[in-house]
Amino acid sequence: MRTYLITGGTDGMGRGLGLHFLERGDRVTAVSSGEAKGRAFLEAAARLGAADRARFLRADLSTVAGMNAVVADVAAAEERLDGMVFATQRFQQTRTLTADGLEYTFALSYLSRFVIGHGLVGLLDRAPRPVVLNLGAPGGFPGTVFWDDLRFDREPYKGMKAATQASRAIDLLAVDFPRRHPDSRVKYAVYNPLFVKTGMAAPLSPVKRAATNGLATLFAQRVERAIVPMAALIDSPPPEPVSAWRRTTRLPLEGEAFDPDRADRLYRLTEEILERIDA
C-alpha cells in the first residue's frame, strides 16, 4: 500500500488521481480549501470501499501559514510518503493579493509547491521509490518571471500573465529541487496535461466561460483519460532526478525555462520572501 499527498485533490485531475489510487488500494490525503468538495471526495472514497484510506485536509494554500500547516499535519500523521501530486491552481481574472501581500496566483500555484515539497522531502525519502508530480505547463504558453515585480505592482495585470509566470516558476522549481537535495532518491516530474475538461473555467466571465466550456466539449480530454499517463509516470518515473513532460512527450531540460542560474535566482528570491513573511 502506497501513501500519497495531493494538493488540489478534491477537484479535477487531483481528484481523479486520488480516486484512482484509492480504488487500487492506496492511501490518499487530499488537500483543498473547499469543505463541500472535501466531503464529496470522502463520500466518493467511501463508495469505493476506501473510507478508511482517504483523508481530507482543509487548508488555504494561498497563505504561507496554510502551507506550513499542511507540512506540519502530514509530518505528524504519516510515517512516509510514496508520492506527492501538486495539482492546486485557480485562474484569477483580476489582480488579488493574499494575506501575506503576495500575488495570489504566484502564491497558490508556485509558492505552495515550494514550501510543501521542500518541507516534506524527508517523508518522501522514507519510501522505496518516491516521486513528485508537479502539474504545470512546461512546453506550453511562453511566460515571463517578472523578477522585480512579482506582484504586478507596475506591470499591467492579466490573468494569463500571472498564470504563465507561475508556470515558469514551477519549471525552475523542478530543475532546482534535486540540487537542493543531492542525496535524495526523489524523482521529480513537471507535467503539462494540455487541455483537460475540468472546472478551471469557473472564475471566467460568463462569455469567456461559455466559450471555454464549448471548446472543452469539442477538444478537451476527460479527466479519466488524462490521468492515465500521469498515474503511469508516478508508478514508473524515469531514473533521472528531474524530467519534464507534455502528456507522454518528454521535453528537453534546456533554455530559459530550465536554466540552473535562473533556478538558483528564484530559489534565493523565494527564501527572501519567506523570511520577510516569517519575520
C-alpha positions in Angstrom: 0.0 0.0 0.0 1.4 3.4 -1.0 0.6 6.8 0.5 0.0 9.9 -1.5 -0.5 13.6 -0.8 -2.4 15.5 -3.4 -2.9 19.3 -3.3 -6.0 20.3 -5.2 -7.1 16.8 -4.5 -10.8 17.3 -4.4 -11.4 18.6 -7.9 -10.3 18.0 -11.5 -7.2 15.9 -12.1 -6.1 15.9 -8.5 -9.4 14.3 -7.5 -9.2 11.9 -10.4 -5.7 10.7 -9.4 -6.8 10.4 -5.8 -9.7 8.2 -6.5 -7.6 6.1 -8.9 -5.1 5.5 -6.1 -7.8 4.7 -3.6 -9.5 2.3 -5.9 -6.3 0.2 -6.3 -5.8 0.1 -2.5 -3.5 3.0 -1.7 -3.9 5.8 0.9 -4.6 9.4 -0.1 -4.6 12.7 1.7 -6.4 15.3 -0.4 -5.8 19.0 0.3 -8.0 21.9 -0.7 -9.8 24.9 0.7 -13.3 23.8 0.0 -15.2 22.0 2.7 -18.1 20.8 0.4 -15.7 19.3 -2.2 -13.8 17.7 0.6 -16.9 16.0 1.8 -17.7 14.9 -1.7 -14.3 13.4 -2.1 -14.7 11.4 1.1 -18.1 10.2 0.0 -16.7 9.1 -3.3 -13.9 7.3 -1.4 -16.5 5.5 0.8 -18.3 4.3 -2.3 -15.1 2.7 -3.4 -14.8 1.0 0.0 -11.8 3.2 0.8 -13.2 5.4 3.6 -10.5 4.2 6.0 -7.8 5.1 3.5 -8.9 8.6 2.4 -8.3 11.8 4.3 -9.4 15.4 3.5 -7.2 18.2 4.8 -8.6 21.7 4.6 -6.1 24.4 4.1 -5.7 27.8 2.4 -2.7 27.2 0.2 -2.5 30.9 -0.8 -1.0 31.7 2.6 2.3 30.6 4.0 0.6 29.7 7.3 -1.7 27.4 5.4 1.2 25.8 3.5 3.2 25.3 6.8 0.1 23.8 8.4 -0.1 21.1 5.7 3.6 20.3 6.2 3.1 20.0 10.0 -0.1 18.0 9.7 1.3 15.5 7.2 4.6 15.1 9.0 2.7 14.3 12.2 0.2 11.9 10.5 2.4 9.9 8.1 5.4 7.7 8.5 6.3 8.1 4.9 5.1 9.5 1.6 5.4 7.5 -1.6 4.4 10.4 -3.7 3.1 14.0 -3.9 1.0 15.4 -6.6 0.7 19.2 -6.9 -2.5 20.0 -8.7 -3.8 23.1 -7.0 -4.4 26.1 -9.2 -7.0 28.7 -9.8 -7.2 31.3 -12.6 -7.5 34.8 -11.4 -9.0 37.3 -13.8 -8.2 40.3 -11.6 -5.1 41.0 -9.5 -5.6 39.8 -6.0 -3.1 40.0 -3.1 -3.0 37.3 -0.4 -3.0 37.8 3.3 0.8 37.7 3.1 0.8 40.5 0.5 1.7 38.2 -2.4 0.1 38.0 -5.8 -2.5 35.2 -5.5 -1.5 33.0 -8.5 2.2 33.1 -7.6 1.4 32.1 -4.0 -1.0 29.4 -4.7 0.4 27.8 -7.8 4.2 28.2 -7.2 4.9 29.0 -3.6 2.7 26.3 -2.1 4.6 23.7 -4.2 7.9 25.1 -3.0 7.1 25.1 0.7 5.3 21.7 0.8 7.8 20.0 -1.5 10.9 21.1 0.4 9.1 20.7 3.7 8.2 17.1 3.2 11.2 15.7 1.3 12.2 13.8 4.4 9.0 11.8 4.4 9.4 11.1 0.7 12.9 9.7 1.3 11.5 7.1 3.6 9.7 5.5 0.7 11.4 3.0 -1.6 10.6 4.9 -4.8 9.4 8.4 -4.0 8.1 10.7 -6.7 6.7 14.2 -7.1 4.4 15.0 -9.9 4.0 18.8 -10.4 1.2 19.8 -12.8 2.3 23.0 -14.7 2.8 23.9 -18.3 6.2 23.0 -19.5 6.4 23.3 -23.2 3.1 25.3 -23.2 2.4 29.0 -23.4 5.6 31.2 -23.1 5.8 33.2 -20.0 8.0 35.6 -18.0 9.1 35.7 -14.4 8.8 39.4 -13.5 11.8 39.3 -11.2 11.4 42.8 -9.9 7.6 43.0 -10.0 6.2 39.6 -8.9 3.1 41.2 -7.6 2.3 43.2 -10.8 2.6 46.5 -8.9 3.8 48.2 -12.1 3.3 45.6 -14.8 -0.3 45.6 -16.1 -2.0 42.6 -14.7 -3.6 39.9 -16.9 -4.7 36.6 -15.6 -2.7 34.7 -18.3 0.5 36.6 -17.5 0.1 35.7 -13.8 -0.6 32.0 -14.8 2.4 31.8 -17.1 4.7 33.5 -14.6 3.7 30.8 -12.1 4.3 28.1 -14.7 7.8 29.3 -15.5 8.5 29.4 -11.8 7.3 25.8 -11.5 9.7 24.8 -14.2 12.6 26.4 -12.3 11.4 24.8 -9.1 11.5 21.4 -10.7 15.0 21.7 -12.1 16.3 23.2 -8.9 14.8 20.6 -6.5 17.4 17.8 -6.8 20.2 20.4 -6.5 18.8 21.3 -3.0 18.6 17.6 -2.0 21.5 15.9 -3.7 21.3 12.8 -1.6 17.5 12.4 -2.1 16.0 9.5 -4.1 13.0 11.6 -5.1 12.2 11.6 -8.8 10.6 15.0 -9.7 8.5 15.3 -12.8 6.8 18.5 -14.0 3.9 17.7 -16.3 1.7 19.5 -18.8 -1.6 17.7 -19.3 -2.7 20.2 -22.0 -6.4 20.7 -22.4 -8.4 18.8 -19.9 -12.1 19.2 -19.1 -12.1 20.5 -15.5 -13.6 23.4 -13.6 -10.8 25.8 -14.5 -13.2 28.0 -16.5 -15.4 28.7 -13.4 -13.7 32.1 -12.5 -14.0 33.5 -16.0 -16.7 35.9 -17.2 -19.9 34.3 -18.4 -19.0 34.9 -22.1 -15.4 33.5 -21.7 -16.6 30.7 -19.6 -19.2 29.6 -22.2 -16.6 29.8 -24.9 -14.0 27.8 -22.9 -16.6 25.2 -22.0 -17.7 24.9 -25.6 -14.1 24.3 -26.7 -13.6 21.8 -23.9 -16.6 19.8 -25.1 -15.1 19.6 -28.6 -11.4 19.2 -27.8 -10.5 18.6 -24.2 -9.7 15.3 -22.7 -11.9 14.0 -19.9 -10.2 13.6 -16.5 -10.5 9.9 -16.5 -8.4 9.7 -19.7 -6.0 12.5 -18.8 -4.8 10.9 -15.6 -3.8 7.6 -17.2 -0.3 8.7 -18.3 0.1 10.7 -15.1 -0.5 7.6 -13.0 1.9 5.7 -15.2 4.6 8.3 -14.7 4.1 8.3 -10.9 4.3 4.5 -10.9 7.4 4.3 -13.2 9.3 7.6 -13.3 12.5 7.9 -15.3 15.7 7.3 -13.5 16.9 10.9 -13.8 16.3 13.1 -10.8 14.0 15.5 -12.8 12.0 15.3 -16.0 9.5 17.4 -17.9 6.6 16.2 -19.9 3.9 17.4 -22.3 1.5 14.4 -21.9 3.6 11.5 -23.0 6.2 13.5 -24.8 9.4 14.1 -22.8 10.8 17.6 -23.1 14.5 18.6 -23.0 15.6 20.4 -19.9 17.1 23.3 -21.8 16.6 27.0 -22.4 15.5 29.7 -20.0 12.6 27.6 -18.7 15.1 25.2 -17.0 18.2 27.4 -16.7 20.1 26.5 -13.5 21.2 30.1 -12.9 17.6 31.3 -13.1 16.5 28.5 -10.9 19.1 29.5 -8.3 18.0 33.1 -8.5 14.3 32.1 -8.0 15.3 29.9 -5.0 17.1 32.8 -3.3 14.3 35.2 -4.1 11.8 32.8 -2.7 13.8 32.3 0.5 13.9 36.1 0.9 10.1 36.3 0.5 9.5 33.6 3.1 11.9 35.2 5.6 10.1 38.5 5.3 6.7 36.8 5.9 8.1 34.9 8.9 9.8 37.9 10.4 
